[in-house]
């Protein structure tokens, strides 16, 4: 779609939303709701121009259609229609977000789990150490958690992805259509693990992490579990405005190994599983002290028996009382599903 058509369509959409915000009389509202709706995108360019002229000449509030208001409506609608490809920011922030730490653990004595966290040199070193540790143990499956990974560093994302993608394989391409430039990222090393791999993602998997998910998904032994990624598989550039505000613009898009762009639809999981973000954040925070086992595997439940009858106690009731705290009910359903799939595959392969 041409940019002029996008701008004009955004203008009409914004003006129309302003008109709809007015409170009509009951009879007018009833009459309007009974009439068929026409979308802005269905209008031809000449119809859009005619609609704007008619609005300027006849709308009850002429101040709503001054040039400045039209410009504001156009920009507001355009930013909405670009699906996060452009955004206005207040300026350079002095309060940088704390980097998400790397985390690893062995689950069920044979599943290696790595939460990548922020894309940083320290976390890359931590990943190498964890994979080296896994190699000395009987690890036959791997879970790569990208649900806490958002960054703008495609180089580090590529370095991490190379640990799991065969040498010579294309990871992704950064395409700058306006500049007619393509930058391809390719694996130049042998993977450190080639067994069954589950990749976890959700709406907080953003930017280069989405490229990682797409590159990993392209291989047979990898399954994606969770929710669709953020749909921000782009490279941004910041353009300062004279006021000090920042216009952040997507200047390049990620093209996955399948040749499709990740913007704005993101990466879809092979196996959709929901988990509220607030619950995920709690689990991630507590796992640093408690580990992940309690959030994945069901604890063995004590049952009422003869000894309890003689003692006058009920282990089941006591357990429920002990677990009254909200943290005791937390379950990482996404990671739990990954472990279930790995277990099912192992049983299937044995037979």
Secondary structure, 3 states (H helix, E strand, C coil): CCHHHHHHHHHHHHHHHHHHHCCCCHHHHHHHHHCCCCCHHHCCHHHHHHHHHHHHHHCCCHHHHCHHHHHHHHHHHHHHHCCCCEEEECCCCCCCCCCCCCEEEEECCCEEEEECCCCCHHHHHHHHHHHHHHHCCCCCEEEEECCCCEECCHHHHHHHHCCCCCCCCEEEEEEECCCCEEEEEECCCCCCCCCEEEEEECCCCEEHHHHHHHHHHCCCCEEEEECCCCCCCEEEEEEECCCCCEEEEEEEEEEECCCCECCCCCCCCCEECCCCHHHHHHHHHHHHHHCCHHHHCCCCCCCCCHHHHHHCCCHHHHHHHHCCCHHHHCCCHHHHHHHHHHHHHHHHHHC
